[in-house]
Amino acid sequence: MKKLIIGVILLSQFCFSQNANDAILKVEYNEYRIYTQGYINLDLGTLLVSKNTSYYNSVVQNKITDNLVSNESALMFTKGSVKKELLPEIIIDRANNLLTERVFENLYVDGYFAVQEPLPKMNWKLLNEGKKIGEYDCKKASVEFRGRTYYAWYTMEIPVSLGPWKFNGLPGLILEVDDLKEIYKWQAKTVSYNSNVSEKEILIKAQNDPRFEDISFKDFDAKKVKKVQDKIQTIKSRSGGRGAQFGMTTTFEFDKEPVNEYRTEMQFN
């Protein structure tokens, strides 16, 4: 991944001021997901932060390959993508430290869900390393969170303790995150205060959507596991129980959160 993901980061530096407290912080991130060696899913993530609310969403941009595979293979790999992939949205009620993840129908669940939990506490370890990202002086930190080890670069020049996805709790804005196993990576490409976006617009994005069923993180995880187990049992029954013989296994190891506070098992058969 390091060899391919170079990119040009266009970070607009600004001074954090009292006026900025009333503006909307907007950060765009390049997101990279690598589930199969040689194939990279490129998404565009956008973080909007107001005084009381933050909203993060991602949009699929492209599937690209590194030099391990041919362009022809890449074309074959993406041909089957007929249905548009909808990626989760993250809404944080900053005043009450509550997080809602809007999950669209996917491999594990049917229907739309608003998965609710207290803002996860991330026990960051601050490291004695620094580097420049764009014009920002950044420091490094690491965290183990729900089955993954992440390394993050943050800048104290923007004292907002948020970042892409669910990342939070550092003494500055998170500009870059790397997953130790190199499946996930987030890299800021632009940072600005957007005078064209109002607090009201963020609240509209964050307001309850009747399409989504409210559910706790714990109950949603249990629902996801049950759906996987039911599918496995259905396949086994149709194959006369031969599924176990062939070692059929479903794993969550490629999820951002392969395990959590309620479940340590990530493989099911």
N, C-alpha and C positions, 0 to 999 in steps of 0.2 A: 504493500500500500504506500509506503513512504516514497518509493521510486516514482509512482504514478501521480500521487496527489501533491502537486506543487501549487498550481493555481496562482492567480494574482489577487491579493487581498487589498481591497480599496477601503481603508478605514479612515473616516473623516474625524480628525481629532477636534475636541471641543473642551471647553472648561466647564466643569460642573458648577452651577450657580443656583441662587435662589429662584431665578426665573425658570431654570431647567426643571425645578421641582414641579412646576405647573404644566410642563410640556410632556409630550409622549416620547419616551425613548423607543427607538425602533432599531432592531438589530437583525440583519439577514445572515443566515448561516448556510454554507454548503454542507450537506449531510451525505455521508457515504455509508452504504451497507454492503457488506461482502459476505454472502452466504455460501458461495461456491468460488473456489479459487479461480481468478481470472475474470470474473464477472462482477462489475461494480454498479450498484444502484445509486444514482445521484439524485438527491432531493434538495429542494430549496425550503429552508425553515425560516420563519419570521417570528420574532419576539416583539411584542408590544407591551410596554410597561407604563402604567400610570401610578398615581399615588397609592391607590387602593387595590388595583387589579393588574394582573398580567395575563396575557393570552399568547399562546404559541401554537402555530400550526405548520404543517409541512405539506409540500406539493411535489409529487413525482415529476422529475425533470427528464431523466434519460437513463438508459442502461448502457454502460460503456465497458470496454475490455482493456486489459493491459496487454503487453506483448507476449503473454503466455498462450493466447488463443488468437485465431484468425478473425478477421472481420466477418467472414462468411459464417463462422460458428456463432458469432455474436448475433447475426441476423436470425439464424435458426433459433437461438435462445429466446429472442424477444417476439417471435412471430405469434406465439400463443397468447400474448397479453391482450386479449380482446376487451375484457372488463376493466374499467379504470380502477386503479387501486386508490382507496381513500385511506389516508393516514390519520392516526389519532390527533386530537386537539387537546392541549393542556391549558386549563384555566386555574389560576391561583387567586384566591381571595386573600390578599395580603393583610387586610385588617384583622381577619380571624384565623389566618394560617390554615386554610383549607384548600385542598387540591381536588380538582375534578378532571378526569381524563375521559373525553368523549371517544368511545370506541365504535367504529363502524363494523358492519358484518365482515367477518374474516374467516380464516381457516378453522378457528376454534369455536366461534360462536355465531349464532343466527340472530339477526336483529341489531339494533343500535342501543348502546348502554352509556350512561353517565356514571363512571366509576369514581366513587367519592372516598376520600381518606384525609386524615390530618396531613398537613404538609410534611413529607418524610424528612426526618432528621438525618443528615449526612455527616458522619464523623470524619471530617477531612483531616489529613495530616499535612501540615504546611512544610514544604521542602525548601532547602536553601539553594534554589536555582532561579535564574531569571533570564529573560530574553525580550526582545522587541517584537511586537506584532503590529505591523504598520508603524504608527507613531507612538504606540502605547508601551510603556514599561510594564512588563508582566512578571508575575511570580507563579511558581508551580506548586501544585498540591495533588495529593492522591487520596482515593477513597475506595473502600470496598462496600458495594451497595447491591443487595439482592442478587448475589451470585456473580457479580462482575467486579473487576478492578479497573478503575478509571484514573487517568492522569489529566489534570486540567490546568490551563493557563488563564490567569485572571489579572485584571488591572484595577488597582486601587484608585486610579485616576477617575474612575466612574464608580462611586460607592453605592452600587446596586447589587445586592447579594443574590442575583439570579443568573440564568444562562439558558441554553437550549434545553428542550425536553423538561425533565423534572429537576434538573440540577439547581441547587440552591445552597446557601449557607456559607459562602466564602465572603471575605471582606472586600469584594469588588466584583465587577461584571466579568463573567466567564466568557472568554473569547475563543477558546479551543479546548476540545476534549478528545482524548484517545482511549479507546478500549484496549486493555492489555492484550487481548486475543486478536486484535485488529479486525474485528467484525464491524464495529461502529466507530465513526469519527465525525466530529462537528468542527467546523472551521468558519469563524466569522469572516464575512466579506464586506459588509458595510455597517457602520454605526452612525446614527444621526438622531437628532431631535426632530420629530416630524410635526410641523405646525399644521399639517393638513389633516391630522387625525386627532379627534377629540376624545375626552374621557367618556362621553356619551356613546361614541361609536364602539369603544372597547366594551362598555357595559352591554351594548346590544349584542355583540359577538358572544359575550359571556353569559347572557341571560338564559334561563331555562328554555330548552328546546323540546317541545312535546314529542318529537320523534325518538328521543332517547329515554330509556327506562332507568330511573335512579337505582343504584345498587352500591353496596359497600365494596371496598377492595377485596375484603376477605370472601364475601359471598360470590363475587365475580370470579375470583380465582377458583373457588370450589366448582362453580358452574363450568368453567373452562376445562377443568380436569375431568369432570363427569362426562362432558361431551366427547372428549378424547377416549375415555374408557368405553363409552357406549359404542363409538365407532369401531373400536378394536373388537369388542364382543360381537358386533354385527358381522364384521368380516370373518371372524373365526367361525361363527355359526353357519355362514354361507359356504365356508370352505371345509366344513366338517371338522373344525378344530385344528386344521393344518396350519393356521396362522402362527401358532406358537412353535410348531415344528420348524418353520422357516425363519424363526427369530424376528417376527414382525414387532417393531418397536416404534413408538412415537416419543419424541424428545422435545423439551423446551430449551435445549442448550443454546439455540440461536436467538432466543428472545432477549430483549434488553434486561428483563428481570426473570432469569431462569428459575430462581428460587425466591422465597420471601420469608417473612416472619411467621407465616402459618404453614409453610410447606418446604421441606428440604429435598424432596424427591423431584427429579426432573425428567426421568425416563419411565415410560409406561408400556407394558406389553401384556 
